[in-house]
Amino acid sequence: MKKYCLALDLLDDLELIEAYKKHHKNVWPEIIKSIKDSRILNLEIYNISNRLFMIMEVHDTFSFAKKSIKDADNPKVQEWETLMWKYQKALPTSKNGEKWVLMDQIFKLQ
């Protein structure tokens, strides 16, 4: 099993942040299926202020590239992503159009 951590910001608006959290209390079943089908075993999102932090535990066969291809061909995933983008904003260091940014691990307690 592999673990990835990613970050993303939300628009700095309390009402929008609360609406984003509300959506994540009732994630569409098609989105859950897409996540599981891509070999993501566990996915958690944490929030502080307008910053999001995601932890993904994935099967050894998981691939970001394969997930991106499948997501692009899934109308429901595209609908969800379009909806979420109304609340999200890219990190200042993100490339154009990039959402969640992979973080580098700098410490691990052994």
VOPAGU-2260 file (C-alpha; in pm, 1 decimal, decimal comma):
REM VOPAGU-2260
SITE   aa  ch    i         X         Y         Z
SITE  MET   A    0       0,0       0,0       0,0
SITE  LYS   A    1     117,0     351,9     -84,9
SITE  LYS   A    2      18,2     679,8      77,2
SITE  TYR   A    3     -10,0    1020,5     -89,5
SITE  CYS   A    4     -81,1    1359,2      64,6
SITE  LEU   A    5    -217,9    1647,8    -138,7
SITE  ALA   A    6    -317,6    2008,7     -71,7
SITE  LEU   A    7    -565,4    2254,3    -220,1
SITE  ASP   A    8    -722,4    2581,8    -113,1
SITE  LEU   A    9   -1083,7    2689,2     -98,3
SITE  LEU   A   10   -1207,0    3035,3    -181,2
SITE  ASP   A   11   -1170,9    3241,4     135,8
SITE  ASP   A   12   -1543,7    3279,0     201,0
SITE  LEU   A   13   -1704,3    3122,3     510,1
SITE  GLU   A   14   -2037,4    3051,1     337,3
SITE  LEU   A   15   -1864,7    2877,6      45,5
SITE  ILE   A   16   -1642,1    2677,2     280,7
SITE  GLU   A   17   -1947,3    2556,7     472,8
SITE  ALA   A   18   -2123,9    2466,0     148,0
SITE  TYR   A   19   -1815,2    2268,0      38,7
SITE  LYS   A   20   -1814,6    2078,1     369,1
SITE  LYS   A   21   -2186,3    2006,1     329,5
SITE  HIS   A   22   -2127,1    1851,1     -14,9
SITE  HIS   A   23   -1866,8    1622,4     141,0
SITE  LYS   A   24   -2113,1    1493,1     399,1
SITE  ASN   A   25   -2314,0    1348,4     110,7
SITE  VAL   A   26   -2071,8    1264,5    -170,5
SITE  TRP   A   27   -2251,0    1128,6    -475,0
SITE  PRO   A   28   -2244,1     746,3    -500,4
SITE  GLU   A   29   -2093,4     766,8    -850,9
SITE  ILE   A   30   -1797,7     959,5    -707,4
SITE  ILE   A   31   -1744,6     704,0    -430,7
SITE  LYS   A   32   -1755,5     426,7    -692,3
SITE  SER   A   33   -1504,4     608,9    -911,8
SITE  ILE   A   34   -1267,9     650,2    -616,4
SITE  LYS   A   35   -1291,1     284,4    -517,9
SITE  ASP   A   36   -1267,3     160,4    -877,5
SITE  SER   A   37    -938,9     347,8    -919,6
SITE  ARG   A   38    -785,1     139,6    -637,7
SITE  ILE   A   39    -796,4     410,5    -370,7
SITE  LEU   A   40    -840,8     215,9     -47,4
SITE  ASN   A   41    -888,0     507,1     190,8
SITE  LEU   A   42    -929,7     878,7     131,6
SITE  GLU   A   43    -955,5    1149,6     396,0
SITE  ILE   A   44    -984,8    1526,3     357,5
SITE  TYR   A   45    -899,6    1766,2     640,3
SITE  ASN   A   46    -971,1    2138,5     657,0
SITE  ILE   A   47    -831,1    2440,2     838,9
SITE  SER   A   48    -946,3    2785,8     740,1
SITE  ASN   A   49    -950,7    2772,1     359,8
SITE  ARG   A   50    -676,9    2506,4     325,8
SITE  LEU   A   51    -756,0    2142,1     244,0
SITE  PHE   A   52    -530,2    1844,8     307,2
SITE  MET   A   53    -602,3    1503,4     151,9
SITE  ILE   A   54    -454,5    1169,4     255,0
SITE  MET   A   55    -491,5     882,6       9,1
SITE  GLU   A   56    -397,6     523,0      81,6
SITE  VAL   A   57    -387,2     333,0    -243,7
SITE  HIS   A   58    -326,8     -14,6    -379,3
SITE  ASP   A   59      18,3     -70,3    -526,9
SITE  THR   A   60    -139,8     -72,0    -875,0
SITE  PHE   A   61    -295,4     275,6    -835,9
SITE  SER   A   62    -198,1     530,9   -1101,2
SITE  PHE   A   63    -277,6     904,1   -1106,2
SITE  ALA   A   64    -251,5     895,0   -1486,3
SITE  LYS   A   65    -502,8     610,0   -1521,4
SITE  LYS   A   66    -741,3     777,9   -1276,8
SITE  SER   A   67    -721,9    1103,0   -1475,4
SITE  ILE   A   68    -808,2     922,1   -1799,3
SITE  LYS   A   69   -1103,8     741,0   -1640,3
SITE  ASP   A   70   -1226,4    1060,9   -1471,9
SITE  ALA   A   71   -1213,1    1251,4   -1801,2
SITE  ASP   A   72   -1442,9     989,8   -1957,0
SITE  ASN   A   73   -1689,6     988,0   -1665,9
SITE  PRO   A   74   -1963,1    1255,5   -1704,0
SITE  LYS   A   75   -2067,6    1232,4   -1338,5
SITE  VAL   A   76   -1709,7    1283,4   -1217,6
SITE  GLN   A   77   -1678,5    1581,3   -1451,5
SITE  GLU   A   78   -2005,4    1723,7   -1314,5
SITE  TRP   A   79   -1875,7    1682,3    -956,0
SITE  GLU   A   80   -1539,4    1840,0   -1042,6
SITE  THR   A   81   -1709,7    2137,2   -1207,4
SITE  LEU   A   82   -1928,6    2183,4    -899,9
SITE  MET   A   83   -1631,2    2156,1    -660,7
SITE  TRP   A   84   -1426,9    2406,3    -863,6
SITE  LYS   A   85   -1685,3    2671,2    -765,0
SITE  TYR   A   86   -1547,2    2644,3    -410,7
SITE  GLN   A   87   -1183,1    2563,5    -477,6
SITE  LYS   A   88    -887,5    2773,8    -581,3
SITE  ALA   A   89    -546,4    2655,3    -685,8
SITE  LEU   A   90    -249,3    2692,0    -456,9
SITE  PRO   A   91     -24,2    2985,6    -550,5
SITE  THR   A   92     242,0    2741,2    -675,8
SITE  SER   A   93       0,4    2534,5    -888,2
SITE  LYS   A   94      31,2    2498,3   -1262,0
SITE  ASN   A   95    -250,5    2638,3   -1475,8
SITE  GLY   A   96    -565,6    2426,8   -1426,4
SITE  GLU   A   97    -406,3    2211,4   -1154,0
SITE  LYS   A   98    -618,6    2140,7    -849,7
SITE  TRP   A   99    -491,1    1904,0    -581,9
SITE  VAL   A  100    -112,5    1925,8    -553,8
SITE  LEU   A  101      98,8    1632,5    -438,9
SITE  MET   A  102     298,5    1711,1    -124,9
SITE  ASP   A  103     649,6    1589,4     -48,6
SITE  GLN   A  104     706,3    1393,7     269,6
SITE  ILE   A  105     978,4    1561,9     474,0
SITE  PHE   A  106     956,4    1357,9     797,1
SITE  LYS   A  107     840,2    1018,1     914,6
SITE  LEU   A  108     870,3     884,2    1268,1
SITE  GLN   A  109    1016,1     534,4    1256,0
